[in-house]
Amino acid sequence: MNRSLLSLVLGALFLGSNPSTAETVLPEGPNRLRPGDVGVGRQFPDFAFTTIDGRALKITDFLKDKGVVVAMTSVTCPVSKRYAGTLARLHKNLEAKGVSLVLVNPFSSEDPAGIGAFIKEHHLEAPYVNDTDRSVAYTLRASSTTEALLFDPNRTLVYRGAIDDQFGLGYHLDAPRNSYLVDAVDALLAGQQPRVAATEAPGCELELPSDKKGSAGSISYHRDVSRIIQKHCVECHRPKGIAPFSLESIEAVLDRAKTIQRVVEQGHMPPWFAAPVPAGSENPWANDRSLAPRDKADLLTWLASNDRPVGDFADAPAPLSFPEHWTIPTPDLVLQLPSAFEVKAQGAMPYQFAYVETGFMEEKWVEAFEILPTERDVVHHVIVQIIQKGSDPKKIGDGSGSFWAAYVPGNGARIFPAGFGRRLPAGAKLAFQIHYTPNGRAVREQMRLGLVFAKTRPAVEVESIGIAKRDLNIPPHAANHIERREQMVPFDFYITGFMPHMHLRGKAFKYEVVFKDGREETLLDIPHYDFNWQLSYDLKQPRLIPKSSRIRVTAVFDNSVENKANPDPSRVVKWGAQTNDEMMIGYLETFRAVPRKP
């Protein structure tokens, strides 16, 4: 790679042109359904089941009470895990009202020992059914691992849907706005129809036999599908991986077939949100995670088929191995947060800030670093900034300027090419901005930062800078509010990567360059921004932005009620460090020559 090494100065602000406001895939919430379409009002047949502790029961055994709730659940689905505490409290609440609760786990890939540990940890006292053959799920025509069904004493389905609207796919609130299930129970006990009788239940989807159609043809699991999943999924979806469940076995893939099908069709997985590269154009991205068209077509064909051929195990790929700790070379120095953060089991948490002294008496050059959480499944993202000696930490530690290191699930390490490095000045303090996302289990988290020092002074310094618009003013209920900022480039400037940053109302983001002659070019377009993935987009080759060009960053925000992740559509939203506020930062990675020592 031939890299010219030039310094950077960014200057004056200008206004830009209008961006496109393409529709986005919104986080999914419990939208209301027409009750008759999902069986509400019908009598369901009696059905038998065996609880995890060996009790043989029928649903009619519970109908001597005032009603019974059957709640689907899972010990690995991330939304189900967040509802574990809710289910424990719900059991006591229903019991006091004379209504029974039965928990049903429809996944054969979740082992009894793991289920037993989960039950004990979360104090789940209701009868628990490990429905490995999905006979209960099929009888109930259950739709997801968070769906709850309320029956009256005559087995009439009174309500089906979400327990409440606190947690969903891509969002979680500090408290529910609507308690659909409890409201339906109260209506039943009052001899009334529930105000809301049916909703969606965001969670891991369950499929019914009628969902499958067609044939997979020559596509088989062992020869084709397992390789696609191994290449694109198991880095995270494996035992001790950052994802909530493993996809290393065909049983696990079959359990979650409908969920995999949805997230692939919608483009949520694998996580990559840059607009598709036009046909015939060279892909500029070095870290493109998206599925190749053939891989996507084969995977979706197999998932949607009614036969799902297994194929010959002899055709299966060799299993991969992954390091359990550091993925970089053994660090020369490990810096840990001075104390652990208490991450609660449920709800939302504000950003947490921690400061770590490096203790360096002289400057250091880092050729590799890695941020390693001690509880990876609750760490959403981390931004690390340098506080120079004598600087005010409160003005630097909010993540609004440049950053020194970053972590997102699946991408917390960086190894620089030979001759490149990041500088740590003497006496520097590191500010950690941490976003924790509770997942149903209270934990203590105390992450570490591993550093590998360069043996010699590098020729090139890698830097990250932020183009931020701090004077945000997002009106209430605005579904497509546009904010933009431009900065002049007074010297030739090389870009090696991008990382856009917004919060829960972020909808779309775009980087553009306006050349001196007026020509405009899109550098990165993210039509469907997803706050759950703070991704970087790394170029295969550095992109030269000539002197006197302008870099424009444009953001679209959705402050409407249709954005299920929106904490409060009624407020005017300004800049703020916390998730309930907003940010607009277009991070850029660049480099410059390191001056030789005299």
SULVEN-V969328 format. One record per backbone hydrogen bond with DSSP energy under -0.5 kcal/mol. NH is the residue of the N-H (numbers start at 1). CO is the residue of the C=O. E is the energy in kcal/mol with one decimal. If there is no record, write none. Layout:
# SULVEN-V969328
nh: (NH | NH)
co: (CO | CO)
e: (E | E)
This chain:
# SULVEN-V969328
nh: (3 | 4 | 6 | 11 | 14 | 26 | 28 | 31 | 33 | 35 | 37 | 38 | 38 | 39 | 40 | 41 | 42 | 44 | 49 | 51 | 52 | 54 | 57 | 57 | 59 | 61 | 62 | 63 | 63 | 65 | 66 | 68 | 69 | 70 | 71 | 71 | 72 | 72 | 73 | 81 | 82 | 83 | 83 | 84 | 87 | 88 | 89 | 90 | 91 | 92 | 93 | 94 | 95 | 96 | 97 | 97 | 98 | 98 | 99 | 100 | 102 | 103 | 104 | 105 | 106 | 106 | 108 | 110 | 111 | 115 | 116 | 117 | 118 | 119 | 120 | 121 | 122 | 123 | 123 | 124 | 125 | 127 | 129 | 130 | 131 | 131 | 132 | 134 | 138 | 139 | 140 | 141 | 142 | 145 | 147 | 148 | 149 | 150 | 151 | 151 | 152 | 155 | 157 | 158 | 158 | 159 | 160 | 161 | 162 | 165 | 168 | 169 | 170 | 171 | 173 | 180 | 181 | 183 | 184 | 185 | 186 | 187 | 188 | 189 | 190 | 191 | 192 | 197 | 199 | 200 | 205 | 206 | 211 | 212 | 212 | 213 | 219 | 221 | 222 | 224 | 225 | 226 | 228 | 229 | 230 | 231 | 232 | 233 | 234 | 236 | 237 | 238 | 241 | 243 | 247 | 253 | 254 | 255 | 256 | 257 | 259 | 260 | 261 | 262 | 263 | 264 | 265 | 266 | 267 | 267 | 268 | 269 | 272 | 272 | 275 | 281 | 284 | 286 | 287 | 296 | 297 | 298 | 299 | 300 | 301 | 302 | 303 | 304 | 305 | 305 | 306 | 315 | 316 | 332 | 333 | 335 | 337 | 341 | 343 | 343 | 344 | 349 | 352 | 354 | 356 | 358 | 364 | 366 | 367 | 368 | 369 | 370 | 371 | 372 | 372 | 373 | 378 | 379 | 380 | 380 | 381 | 382 | 383 | 384 | 385 | 387 | 388 | 391 | 393 | 395 | 396 | 396 | 397 | 399 | 404 | 405 | 407 | 408 | 409 | 411 | 414 | 416 | 420 | 421 | 422 | 424 | 425 | 427 | 428 | 429 | 430 | 431 | 432 | 432 | 433 | 433 | 434 | 434 | 435 | 436 | 437 | 440 | 443 | 445 | 448 | 449 | 450 | 451 | 452 | 453 | 454 | 459 | 460 | 461 | 462 | 462 | 463 | 465 | 467 | 468 | 469 | 470 | 472 | 474 | 475 | 477 | 477 | 478 | 479 | 481 | 483 | 485 | 486 | 487 | 488 | 489 | 490 | 490 | 493 | 495 | 496 | 497 | 498 | 499 | 501 | 504 | 506 | 507 | 508 | 509 | 510 | 511 | 512 | 513 | 514 | 515 | 515 | 518 | 521 | 523 | 524 | 526 | 527 | 528 | 529 | 533 | 535 | 537 | 538 | 539 | 540 | 543 | 544 | 545 | 546 | 548 | 549 | 549 | 550 | 551 | 552 | 552 | 553 | 554 | 555 | 556 | 557 | 558 | 559 | 559 | 563 | 564 | 564 | 566 | 571 | 573 | 575 | 576 | 581 | 582 | 585 | 586 | 587 | 587 | 588 | 589 | 590 | 592 | 594 | 595)
co: (1 | 2 | 4 | 488 | 486 | 24 | 169 | 29 | 198 | 33 | 34 | 34 | 35 | 36 | 35 | 157 | 39 | 155 | 57 | 55 | 128 | 51 | 49 | 55 | 47 | 58 | 59 | 59 | 60 | 62 | 98 | 151 | 100 | 149 | 69 | 102 | 70 | 147 | 104 | 77 | 78 | 79 | 80 | 81 | 83 | 84 | 85 | 86 | 87 | 88 | 89 | 90 | 91 | 92 | 93 | 94 | 94 | 95 | 94 | 67 | 69 | 127 | 71 | 129 | 73 | 104 | 106 | 107 | 109 | 111 | 112 | 113 | 114 | 115 | 116 | 117 | 118 | 119 | 120 | 119 | 123 | 101 | 103 | 50 | 105 | 129 | 130 | 131 | 134 | 135 | 136 | 137 | 137 | 204 | 144 | 161 | 70 | 159 | 68 | 149 | 156 | 152 | 42 | 150 | 156 | 150 | 197 | 148 | 200 | 178 | 171 | 28 | 168 | 168 | 166 | 178 | 163 | 179 | 180 | 181 | 182 | 183 | 184 | 185 | 186 | 188 | 187 | 195 | 160 | 31 | 203 | 143 | 208 | 208 | 209 | 304 | 216 | 309 | 310 | 220 | 220 | 221 | 224 | 225 | 226 | 227 | 228 | 229 | 229 | 233 | 233 | 236 | 238 | 236 | 237 | 249 | 250 | 251 | 252 | 254 | 205 | 256 | 257 | 258 | 259 | 260 | 261 | 262 | 263 | 264 | 263 | 263 | 267 | 270 | 525 | 278 | 282 | 538 | 538 | 292 | 293 | 294 | 295 | 296 | 297 | 298 | 299 | 300 | 301 | 302 | 214 | 312 | 313 | 451 | 451 | 449 | 447 | 445 | 341 | 443 | 342 | 436 | 434 | 432 | 430 | 428 | 424 | 422 | 452 | 452 | 414 | 450 | 412 | 370 | 448 | 371 | 375 | 376 | 378 | 435 | 435 | 407 | 433 | 405 | 431 | 429 | 386 | 388 | 391 | 392 | 392 | 393 | 393 | 396 | 384 | 384 | 382 | 411 | 380 | 408 | 369 | 367 | 417 | 460 | 366 | 364 | 423 | 360 | 425 | 387 | 356 | 385 | 354 | 430 | 383 | 431 | 352 | 432 | 381 | 434 | 378 | 345 | 343 | 341 | 372 | 335 | 370 | 333 | 368 | 451 | 365 | 419 | 419 | 592 | 421 | 460 | 590 | 588 | 586 | 466 | 584 | 468 | 470 | 573 | 473 | 559 | 569 | 475 | 477 | 557 | 555 | 553 | 14 | 551 | 12 | 549 | 9 | 488 | 545 | 543 | 589 | 589 | 537 | 587 | 585 | 579 | 503 | 556 | 556 | 526 | 554 | 524 | 552 | 521 | 550 | 513 | 519 | 515 | 513 | 511 | 511 | 509 | 525 | 273 | 507 | 530 | 533 | 498 | 536 | 496 | 284 | 495 | 542 | 493 | 544 | 489 | 489 | 546 | 514 | 487 | 512 | 550 | 485 | 510 | 483 | 508 | 481 | 505 | 478 | 557 | 560 | 27 | 562 | 563 | 568 | 474 | 470 | 582 | 578 | 574 | 501 | 467 | 499 | 585 | 465 | 497 | 463 | 461 | 459 | 593)
e: (-0.7 | -0.5 | -0.7 | -1.7 | -0.6 | -0.9 | -1.2 | -2.2 | -2.4 | -0.6 | -1.5 | -0.6 | -1.4 | -0.9 | -2.0 | -2.9 | -2.0 | -2.5 | -2.6 | -2.6 | -3.4 | -2.3 | -3.0 | -0.7 | -2.0 | -1.5 | -1.7 | -0.5 | -0.5 | -1.4 | -2.5 | -1.9 | -2.6 | -2.7 | -0.6 | -2.9 | -0.5 | -3.1 | -2.4 | -2.4 | -1.4 | -1.1 | -0.5 | -1.4 | -2.5 | -1.8 | -2.1 | -2.8 | -2.2 | -1.2 | -2.2 | -3.2 | -2.4 | -1.9 | -0.8 | -0.8 | -0.6 | -1.2 | -2.6 | -2.2 | -2.7 | -3.1 | -2.4 | -3.4 | -0.6 | -0.6 | -0.6 | -0.8 | -0.7 | -2.2 | -3.0 | -2.3 | -2.0 | -2.7 | -2.1 | -2.7 | -2.2 | -0.5 | -0.8 | -2.1 | -0.8 | -0.7 | -2.9 | -0.5 | -2.3 | -1.1 | -2.1 | -1.5 | -2.8 | -2.1 | -2.5 | -0.8 | -2.4 | -1.5 | -1.0 | -2.8 | -2.4 | -2.9 | -2.9 | -0.5 | -2.1 | -2.1 | -2.7 | -3.2 | -0.6 | -1.3 | -1.5 | -2.0 | -0.9 | -1.2 | -2.2 | -0.8 | -1.0 | -0.8 | -3.0 | -0.8 | -2.0 | -2.3 | -2.1 | -2.4 | -2.5 | -2.0 | -2.5 | -2.5 | -1.2 | -1.6 | -3.2 | -0.5 | -1.6 | -2.5 | -0.6 | -2.6 | -2.3 | -0.5 | -1.0 | -2.5 | -1.7 | -2.2 | -2.5 | -1.8 | -2.0 | -3.3 | -1.7 | -2.5 | -2.4 | -2.3 | -2.0 | -2.7 | -1.7 | -1.7 | -2.7 | -1.6 | -2.6 | -1.8 | -2.1 | -1.9 | -2.7 | -2.2 | -1.3 | -1.2 | -0.5 | -2.9 | -2.5 | -2.2 | -2.6 | -2.1 | -2.3 | -2.6 | -0.5 | -0.6 | -1.5 | -1.9 | -0.5 | -0.7 | -2.8 | -2.3 | -0.5 | -3.4 | -0.7 | -2.8 | -2.4 | -2.7 | -2.5 | -2.5 | -2.3 | -2.3 | -2.5 | -2.1 | -0.8 | -0.7 | -3.3 | -2.1 | -1.8 | -2.4 | -1.7 | -2.9 | -2.2 | -3.1 | -0.8 | -3.0 | -0.7 | -0.5 | -2.8 | -1.9 | -2.7 | -1.7 | -2.9 | -3.1 | -2.6 | -1.3 | -2.3 | -1.8 | -2.4 | -0.6 | -2.9 | -0.5 | -1.6 | -1.1 | -0.7 | -2.8 | -1.0 | -2.3 | -2.2 | -3.1 | -2.4 | -3.6 | -0.7 | -2.5 | -0.7 | -1.3 | -0.6 | -1.1 | -3.0 | -1.0 | -3.5 | -1.6 | -2.4 | -1.3 | -0.7 | -2.9 | -2.7 | -2.5 | -2.2 | -1.4 | -2.3 | -3.2 | -0.5 | -2.0 | -1.6 | -2.1 | -3.1 | -2.9 | -3.4 | -0.6 | -2.8 | -0.6 | -3.1 | -0.6 | -2.6 | -0.7 | -2.8 | -2.9 | -2.0 | -2.5 | -1.9 | -3.1 | -3.0 | -2.8 | -2.8 | -0.5 | -2.8 | -0.9 | -2.2 | -3.0 | -2.7 | -0.5 | -2.5 | -2.6 | -1.6 | -0.9 | -2.1 | -0.6 | -1.1 | -2.4 | -0.6 | -1.2 | -1.9 | -1.3 | -0.5 | -2.4 | -2.4 | -2.4 | -0.8 | -2.0 | -1.2 | -2.7 | -1.2 | -0.7 | -2.0 | -2.5 | -3.2 | -1.0 | -1.8 | -1.9 | -2.2 | -0.8 | -1.8 | -2.9 | -1.5 | -2.1 | -2.3 | -3.0 | -2.7 | -2.6 | -3.0 | -0.6 | -2.9 | -2.1 | -2.1 | -2.4 | -1.6 | -3.1 | -0.6 | -0.6 | -2.1 | -1.9 | -1.8 | -3.0 | -0.5 | -2.4 | -2.8 | -2.9 | -0.6 | -3.6 | -0.6 | -3.6 | -0.5 | -1.6 | -2.4 | -2.7 | -2.8 | -0.6 | -2.9 | -2.4 | -3.2 | -2.6 | -2.8 | -3.3 | -3.9 | -0.6 | -1.0 | -0.6 | -1.1 | -2.1 | -1.2 | -2.4 | -0.5 | -2.1 | -1.5 | -1.7 | -2.1 | -2.6 | -1.7 | -0.8 | -2.7 | -2.4 | -2.9 | -1.8 | -2.7 | -0.6)
